Structure formats: C-alpha cells, structure tokens
Amino acid sequence: MDILLIGATGFFGPHVVKELAPHHRLRITDVRPAPPEMREQFPDHQYFDLDVTSQEQVMEGADGVDAIVNLSVVRHHPVLAFQVNALGCYHIMKAAVEHGIRRMVNTGPHFTVAGPSYEHFDFRINPDVPPQPGTGLYPITKSLGHEVCRVFTEHHDVYVQDLLLYSLREEDELTAGAGGVPFVVTWADAAQAVRLALEIDLARLPSKCEVFFIFGDIPQQRFLNDKAKRILGFQPEGDVAVLWKRPGAAEG
C-alpha cells in the first residue's frame, strides 16, 4: 500500500515510520525536512516537505497514494492550531475525495471526545460517548478537525478512523509506582494501532467514521480500549499497569 504520512517527523511520526516501513511504501512528509538519520534508516521511501495548511501541497502529496495518515498537530498557537488541526483535516479530506482515496487515519488526544465534562465520570468511558471537548484551544480545534472528517464520510466514499491517544511513553519509562494519567500507551503500541487501522478490511468497520481509544491496559478502567481490541485487533504489549504498582509488588 502507498501511504502518505503527514506530520511524520514530529514526536510520534518516527515511531509510525518504523512500524510501517517494512510493510508499505511511504511518502514521508512534514513542514520541516526529515532528519538525515531517518533518511539513512529508511532510504527506500519518498521524502518531501508538506505544509498541511496548504490545500495545493496536500493535494499534490496525496496524488497516487492509497491511504493518508494525519499525524500533524499544533497545540498552543491560536491561529496555527486552527489552521493545522481543523483546516488541515479539511484539506486532507478534500484531497482524499479528489484522488479517490478511501482510507484516512486521523490522530488526536482523548479529549477530542472525552474532555472536561467527563472528568467526574471515573469508570468505563468508551470512545463512542457524545463528544465534549471543552473550550481549550488544543481539544476544540482537534474536535473541529474530527467533525470535518465525519461530515466528509457522510457525503463521500471515504472512511476515517480517528485514533485518540494521550500520554505516550518509552518502555523504560514504565517503572513501578511512577503513576500517571489513566490514558498511557507506549510509542510502539500506538504505532501498532496506526498499522492495524491501515490494514483492516474497511467492510469490517461498523461505520465510515470510527473513533478508537488507544492506550495500554490500565487497572483503573476509567476509559475502555476494548473497541480497538475487538475491531482493530489491537493488543498493547507495554505493561503500563506497572505504573500503579508498588515497587516491591511489581515483580510478584
């Protein structure tokens, strides 16, 4: 499969490239040039600069691919956050329709859907709850982008899977007693979810726009990752539960 990766050289992008490179042909793009070490490690893939806020650049980058993965994000700048997180999704979906691309994987934080309104609900929140992103710049612009994607799926033959993740960790950061927010996932497990979303038979999806919570098996079960397991076959390998174990009890 030929895949356009947008925002591929940020924090998450290199992990996705590593996961996908052995299985697919990648068009690795970002607003900044890919670092030399990435080009050296994955020399058989395409690289060029792409600004998701430019409809022309997105349209050109999407020409000839089978799927698009959107990893782009701006969190704090009031203008760029809208242009990247919301308008960027519009540009991607327009390009998907123009080029007949039926598969798009979008990414964002869990509060794209489960924002502050859910803070007092502390058990078994699933990704299909009514969206309540709140009024923060980052979540509300990501939520707008998700809504753009959803509306496009209602009017065109394109499928969107929105993978929501938040606290990403390296394996060696999973230490007993460290604690954290109840939405932790390793970079490798998150990248696995992107690959699974790209490879699933579209006929198996319940609808043309699906939301998945992507995180490891958290003991509190404040949120649920069972939908990603059931539909995508997601199987997180990182032992994030150890974060809430006492150091002496972690090995027992």
ZAMARGU-4260 file (C-alpha; in steps of 0.2 Angstrom, whole numbers, plus 5000, padded with zeros to 4 digits):
<rodrens>
0) 5000/5000/5000 | 5006/5018/4996 | 5003/5029/5011 | 5005/5047/5013 | 5011/5052/5031
5) 5008/5070/5036 | 5017/5077/5051 | 5029/5062/5050 | 5045/5069/5058 | 5037/5075/5075
10) 5037/5065/5091 | 5026/5051/5086 | 5030/5051/5067 | 5046/5042/5068 | 5038/5028/5078
15) 5025/5026/5064 | 5038/5026/5051 | 5047/5012/5059 | 5031/5002/5061 | 5025/5004/5043
20) 5041/5005/5033 | 5044/4986/5032 | 5026/4983/5026 | 5021/4998/5015 | 5028/5011/5003
25) 5029/5028/5012 | 5028/5046/5007 | 5036/5054/5022 | 5031/5072/5024 | 5031/5086/5036
30) 5033/5105/5037 | 5051/5103/5041 | 5063/5091/5031 | 5065/5074/5038 | 5081/5072/5048
35) 5096/5063/5040 | 5096/5049/5052 | 5078/5045/5046 | 5083/5046/5028 | 5098/5034/5031
40) 5087/5021/5041 | 5073/5021/5028 | 5081/5025/5011 | 5068/5016/5001 | 5054/5028/5004
45) 5049/5045/4997 | 5053/5061/5007 | 5047/5079/5004 | 5041/5094/5013 | 5022/5097/5015
50) 5013/5110/5024 | 4995/5104/5029 | 4989/5121/5029 | 4991/5122/5010 | 4977/5114/5000
55) 4989/5114/4985 | 5003/5105/4994 | 4991/5092/5002 | 4983/5089/4985 | 5000/5086/4977
60) 5006/5075/4991 | 4990/5064/4990 | 4992/5060/4971 | 4994/5042/4968 | 4993/5035/4986
65) 4980/5023/4994 | 4979/5030/5011 | 4983/5045/5021 | 4989/5046/5040 | 4987/5063/5048
70) 5000/5065/5062 | 5001/5084/5062 | 4997/5094/5077 | 4999/5112/5084 | 4994/5114/5102
75) 4996/5132/5108 | 4997/5145/5094 | 4979/5152/5092 | 4980/5154/5073 | 4991/5139/5068
80) 4981/5127/5080 | 4965/5130/5069 | 4974/5130/5053 | 4983/5113/5056 | 4971/5104/5067
85) 4955/5109/5059 | 4958/5117/5042 | 4972/5104/5039 | 4959/5090/5040 | 4948/5099/5028
90) 4962/5099/5016 | 4966/5081/5018 | 4948/5076/5016 | 4946/5086/5000 | 4962/5078/4993
95) 4956/5061/4998 | 4939/5064/4988 | 4948/5072/4973 | 4960/5057/4972 | 4948/5043/4976
100) 4957/5038/4992 | 4945/5028/5003 | 4956/5027/5019 | 4961/5040/5031 | 4968/5038/5048
105) 4967/5053/5060 | 4976/5056/5077 | 4972/5067/5092 | 4971/5067/5111 | 4957/5058/5120
110) 4949/5075/5125 | 4945/5077/5106 | 4930/5067/5113 | 4931/5064/5131 | 4935/5082/5138
115) 4932/5090/5155 | 4914/5086/5155 | 4919/5068/5158 | 4931/5072/5172 | 4919/5066/5186
120) 4914/5050/5177 | 4928/5038/5183 | 4923/5021/5175 | 4922/5013/5158 | 4921/5028/5147
125) 4921/5022/5129 | 4925/5031/5113 | 4908/5032/5107 | 4902/5044/5120 | 4894/5061/5114
130) 4909/5072/5111 | 4913/5085/5124 | 4930/5093/5120 | 4928/5108/5131 | 4934/5125/5127
135) 4953/5123/5127 | 4962/5128/5111 | 4970/5111/5108 | 4955/5100/5111 | 4942/5111/5102
140) 4952/5113/5086 | 4956/5094/5086 | 4937/5091/5089 | 4933/5103/5074 | 4945/5093/5063
145) 4937/5076/5068 | 4920/5084/5064 | 4926/5089/5047 | 4932/5071/5044 | 4915/5064/5050
150) 4905/5075/5039 | 4915/5071/5023 | 4912/5052/5027 | 4893/5056/5026 | 4894/5063/5009
155) 4908/5054/5000 | 4916/5036/4999 | 4929/5039/5011 | 4932/5030/5028 | 4941/5039/5043
160) 4947/5030/5059 | 4951/5043/5072 | 4964/5036/5084 | 4964/5045/5101 | 4979/5044/5112
165) 4987/5055/5125 | 5002/5050/5137 | 5015/5041/5126 | 5030/5033/5135 | 5045/5024/5131
170) 5046/5006/5138 | 5060/5011/5150 | 5048/5024/5157 | 5036/5011/5164 | 5043/5010/5181
175) 5034/5004/5196 | 5025/5017/5206 | 5028/5031/5194 | 5009/5034/5191 | 5002/5045/5178
180) 4985/5049/5169 | 4974/5034/5165 | 4977/5035/5147 | 4995/5029/5145 | 5002/5020/5129
185) 5020/5016/5123 | 5025/5023/5107 | 5027/5006/5099 | 5009/5001/5104 | 5002/5017/5097
190) 5012/5015/5081 | 5005/4997/5080 | 4987/5004/5081 | 4991/5015/5066 | 4996/5000/5056
195) 4981/4990/5061 | 4969/5004/5056 | 4978/5005/5039 | 4977/4986/5036 | 4959/4982/5042
200) 4946/4977/5029 | 4935/4993/5028 | 4920/4981/5027 | 4923/4976/5045 | 4921/4994/5052
205) 4904/4997/5060 | 4903/5014/5051 | 4913/5025/5039 | 4919/5036/5054 | 4925/5027/5069
210) 4934/5033/5085 | 4946/5022/5095 | 4954/5025/5112 | 4972/5019/5110 | 4981/5015/5127
215) 4988/5001/5137 | 4978/4990/5149 | 4976/5002/5164 | 4970/4994/5180 | 4958/5009/5184
220) 4947/5006/5168 | 4942/5024/5169 | 4942/5023/5150 | 4940/5007/5139 | 4951/5001/5125
225) 4941/4986/5121 | 4934/4993/5105 | 4951/4995/5097 | 4955/4977/5103 | 4938/4970/5096
230) 4938/4979/5079 | 4956/4983/5075 | 4964/4968/5084 | 4974/4980/5095 | 4985/4971/5108
235) 4996/4983/5118 | 5012/4975/5124 | 5018/4988/5135 | 5015/4984/5154 | 5008/5001/5158
240) 4999/4994/5174 | 5016/4993/5182 | 5015/5012/5184 | 5002/5010/5198 | 5011/4995/5207
245) 5022/4997/5222 | 5040/4994/5218 | 5041/4979/5229 | 5025/4972/5222 | 5028/4974/5204
250) 5038/4958/5202 | 5026/4947/5211
</rodrens>
